[in-house]
Amino acid sequence: PSQVQNMTVSRTSENSISVKCRAPRDLNGPNGHYRLEVEAGNTLVRNESRENCDFYVKDLQYLTDYSFK
């Protein structure tokens, strides 16, 4: 598929975020799942899959850099 559209990341509290997006323009197959990977450094700390692109990530640690893919 092509990339998702209109991805937004917003902080919902001091240690939680919300990630939302819209479906890609070109799926090139049946409807699939959306996956969110959360990494701290080189360590995968969360890997979630959903039918819609609406993720809520809580209990993040203070003073830690995260990447969301």
Secondary structure by P-SEA (a helix, b strand, c coil): cccccbbbbbbcccccbbbbbbbcccccccbbbbbbbbbccccccbbbbccccbbbbccccccbbbbcc
